[in-house]
């Protein structure tokens, strides 16, 4: 029963926010996990890197979709950024501050800051 209540609360909360706010929240969470990982916790690092890899992979799939409404030059630029982030995440010792910085810039762009 608790899961059903939580699900309803999430849906109600999500309905109050626009998609850009929800997308920014996903980047905030991924960035927070990277910050924890940067403190040296190996398991947190593995999870954060995997989660960020999934986030960026998903974003790039969506950006390559021909029905995506973003202008083609913006989509291309974001795909280039995504490729750079993925290269970094695939490195033996990823530069987490670099990925954190990129995630923060994407979050700020989504929020219009």
C-alpha positions, 0 to 999 in steps of 0.5 A: 500500500505504501508504494501506491501512495508514494506513486500517487504523490510522485505523479501529483508532484510531477504534474505540478512541474514542467518537463524542463524542471523534471529534466533538471532534477534528473541532472541534479540527482546525477550530479549529487551522486558524482559529488558523493563518489568524488569523496572516494567511496568506490561503490558510490563511484561505480554507481554514479558513473554507471547512472551518469553513463545511462543518463547521457546515453538516454539523452543522446538517443532522444537527441538523435530521434528525428521527431525531437523538436529541438533545433538540429544545431542544438541537438548536434552540440548536445550530442557532441557534449554527450560523447565527450562526457561518455569518453570521460566516464569510460576512462579508467579514472574519470575526471568527475569534476569535469562531468559534474561541471557539464551536468551543472551547466546542463541543469542551469540551461534547463532552468534558464539560468 
